[in-house]
Amino acid sequence: MGTSSGLDGVLIERHVIAIAVGMLMQRCKLRRTDAARRLTQVATVSKVSLFDAASVLIDTHPRPLRPEYN
């Protein structure tokens, strides 16, 4: 039994938001609830969806350099 594309879209959005919350937890040393609250505040102030705010956070997260470049 397969899933509908609507459900897949919702699951993808939830996954992206969860990744962004985890990145905030790691980057800012926040608890999960505080990281989720911060992401929600960013989305509200920026007047974008939570998914869009999460996507921007993920896309702009500084990538660590590979060991051979350090």
matplotlib code that plots the C-alpha trace (Angstrom):
import matplotlib.pyplot as plt

x = [0.0, 1.5, 1.1, -0.5, 1.7, -0.1, 1.0, 4.6, 4.7, 3.6, 6.2, 9.0, 8.1, 8.0, 11.4, 13.0, 11.6, 13.0, 16.4, 16.4, 15.4, 18.2, 20.7, 19.6, 19.9, 23.5, 24.6, 23.1, 23.1, 19.4, 16.8, 14.4, 11.5, 13.6, 15.0, 11.5, 10.3, 13.3, 12.5, 8.9, 9.9, 12.1, 9.3, 6.8, 9.1, 10.1, 6.5, 7.3, 6.1, 7.9, 9.0, 10.5, 12.3, 13.7, 14.8, 16.7, 18.4, 19.5, 20.7, 22.7, 24.2, 28.0, 29.4, 32.5, 35.6, 36.8, 39.9, 42.2, 41.4, 42.0]
y = [0.0, 3.4, 6.8, 9.7, 12.6, 15.0, 12.9, 12.6, 16.4, 16.8, 14.2, 15.9, 19.3, 17.9, 16.2, 19.5, 21.4, 18.6, 18.9, 22.6, 22.4, 19.9, 22.2, 25.1, 22.8, 21.9, 25.3, 27.4, 24.8, 25.0, 22.6, 21.2, 23.4, 26.5, 25.7, 25.1, 28.4, 30.3, 28.8, 29.8, 33.3, 33.6, 32.4, 34.8, 37.9, 37.0, 36.4, 33.0, 29.5, 27.4, 25.1, 28.0, 29.3, 25.8, 25.4, 28.7, 27.8, 24.5, 26.0, 28.7, 26.5, 26.7, 23.4, 22.2, 21.9, 18.4, 17.4, 17.7, 21.4, 22.3]
z = [0.0, -1.0, 0.4, -1.3, -2.6, -0.2, 2.8, 1.4, 1.2, 4.8, 5.9, 4.0, 5.5, 9.0, 8.4, 7.1, 10.2, 12.5, 10.9, 11.3, 14.9, 15.5, 13.8, 16.1, 19.1, 18.1, 16.9, 19.7, 22.5, 22.9, 24.2, 21.6, 22.8, 22.7, 19.3, 17.9, 19.5, 17.9, 14.5, 14.8, 15.8, 12.8, 10.5, 12.1, 11.9, 8.4, 7.4, 5.8, 6.5, 9.1, 6.3, 4.4, 7.5, 8.1, 4.5, 4.6, 7.9, 6.5, 3.2, 5.0, 7.7, 7.6, 6.5, 8.3, 6.2, 5.4, 7.4, 4.5, 4.2, 7.9]

ax = plt.figure().add_subplot(projection="3d")
ax.plot(x, y, z, "-o")
ax.set_aspect("equal")
plt.show()
